Amino acid sequence: MHPTAALARLCPAELMAHPKNAHPRNAAERMRPALPVDLNLPAALAEPQQWAARLRRRADGTPWIGVCFVCLGNICRSPTAEGIFIEQMKHYPRREQIIVDSAGTSGAHQGAPADTRSQATAHRRGITLRTLSRPILGPDFERFDLLVAMDRSNLGYLERLKPEGSRAHACLLRDFDPDANGERDVPDPYYDGDAGFERVFDMCWRSSEMLGSWLNAVLSADETSS
């Protein structure tokens, strides 16, 4: 699928087209937090300039980057992260250069909407989760540049599934969490109560916000080097 067509499918049209989302670039920049200097990113993510050099480009030369959030069933954590990220993207001046989706390491819930508790938690924060569960597949390692796992088990699965020679990089969402304090996993709230879903939402919000700042740094570095 051509990247522009994928963008139209994965990011709701109203997100891109609605006048209220046409923020002036400088105002949007002020709304996004800068990457903290003490954010302990893995070495593979530590240099946005290196990522800028590997960006793919559309026919008109515009660089783009694909991000897929991954958990076990694609009904709780990864739909939450995806929904949050899409909401935060409303304030990104480079939002049209980012493709976002989510998937699961299991296909057990394929076609199902997000867990009702995840939907209710997101709704209380003004976010609608539109995801229908699907499993992560081999072609996703070509479609997406960054596969963002919710926990180390998901990450291990992605690393085993990754085809030889794939350009995709798998990482943990909480690699971007400024309040991680050494914790690496977003815990699965499936068997937890409402408080567990609230904690997951907060982790995803913080981490996705910093992920967005990192993506902005990558795309900005491309502009600087062009």
Long-range contacts (C-beta under 8 A, 24 or more apart in sequence): 1-143, 3-56, 3-58, 3-64, 3-66, 3-99, 4-58, 6-66, 6-99, 6-143, 7-64, 7-96, 7-99, 10-99, 10-100, 10-101, 11-86, 11-89, 11-95, 11-98, 11-99, 11-100, 12-86, 12-130, 15-86, 15-89, 15-90, 15-95, 16-95, 16-96, 21-90, 21-95, 23-90, 23-91, 23-93, 25-93, 28-91, 28-92, 28-93, 29-93, 31-91, 32-91, 32-92, 32-209, 32-212, 32-213, 32-216, 33-209, 33-210, 33-213, 34-213, 35-210, 35-213, 35-214, 35-217, 36-178, 36-210, 39-176, 39-178, 39-210, 40-175, 40-180, 41-175, 41-176, 41-214, 42-171, 42-175, 44-169, 44-171, 45-169, 45-171, 45-175, 45-214, 48-214, 48-217, 48-218, 48-220, 48-221, 49-221, 49-225, 51-218, 51-221, 52-218, 52-219, 52-221, 52-222, 52-225, 53-225, 54-145, 54-167, 55-145, 55-218, 55-219, 55-222, 56-145, 62-97, 63-97, 63-219, 63-222, 64-97, 64-98, 64-99, 65-97, 65-98, 65-99, 65-145, 65-146, 65-215, 65-218, 65-219, 66-98, 66-99, 66-100, 66-101, 66-143, 66-144, 66-145, 66-146, 67-98, 67-99, 67-100, 67-101, 67-144, 67-145, 67-146, 67-148, 67-211, 67-215, 68-100, 68-101, 68-102, 68-103, 68-136, 68-140, 68-143, 68-144, 68-146, 68-147, 68-148, 69-100, 69-101, 69-102, 69-103, 69-148, 69-150, 69-173, 70-102, 70-103, 70-104, 70-105, 70-136, 70-147, 70-148, 70-149, 70-150, 70-154, 70-158, 71-102, 71-104, 71-105, 71-149, 71-150, 71-151, 71-154, 71-186, 71-188, 72-104, 72-105, 72-106, 72-150, 72-153, 72-154, 72-188, 73-104, 73-106, 73-108, 73-109, 73-133, 73-190, 74-102, 74-103, 74-104, 74-106, 74-109, 74-131, 74-133, 74-134, 74-135, 75-104, 75-109, 75-112, 75-113, 75-114, 75-115, 75-118, 75-131, 75-133, 75-190, 76-114, 76-115, 76-117, 76-118, 76-188, 76-189, 76-190, 76-197, 76-200, 77-118, 77-150, 77-186, 77-188, 77-189, 77-200, 77-204, 78-102, 78-103, 78-104, 78-131, 78-150, 79-114, 79-115, 79-118, 79-129, 79-131, 79-133, 80-114, 80-118, 80-121, 80-122, 80-129, 80-200, 80-201, 80-204, 81-148, 81-150, 81-173, 81-186, 81-204, 81-207, 81-208, 82-129, 82-131, 83-114, 83-122, 83-127, 83-128, 83-129, 83-130, 83-131, 84-122, 84-127, 84-201, 84-204, 84-205, 84-208, 85-208, 85-211, 85-212, 87-126, 87-127, 88-208, 88-209, 88-212, 89-212, 92-212, 92-215, 92-216, 93-216, 94-215, 94-216, 94-219, 94-220, 97-219, 98-215, 99-143, 99-144, 101-144, 102-131, 103-134, 103-135, 103-136, 103-137, 103-140, 104-133, 104-134, 104-135, 104-136, 105-135, 105-136, 105-153, 105-154, 105-157, 105-158, 106-135, 107-133, 107-134, 107-135, 109-133, 110-134, 110-135, 115-190, 117-189, 117-194, 117-197, 118-189, 118-197, 118-200, 120-197, 121-194, 121-197, 121-198, 121-200, 121-201, 122-201, 125-201, 136-161, 138-163, 140-168, 141-166, 141-167, 141-168, 142-166, 142-167, 142-168, 144-168, 145-169, 146-171, 147-171, 148-172, 148-173, 148-211, 149-173, 150-185, 150-186, 150-188, 151-184, 151-185, 151-186, 151-187, 151-188, 152-184, 152-185, 173-203, 173-204, 173-207, 173-208, 173-211, 174-203, 174-207, 175-207, 176-207, 176-208, 176-210, 176-211, 176-214, 177-203, 177-206, 177-207, 177-210, 178-206, 178-210, 179-206
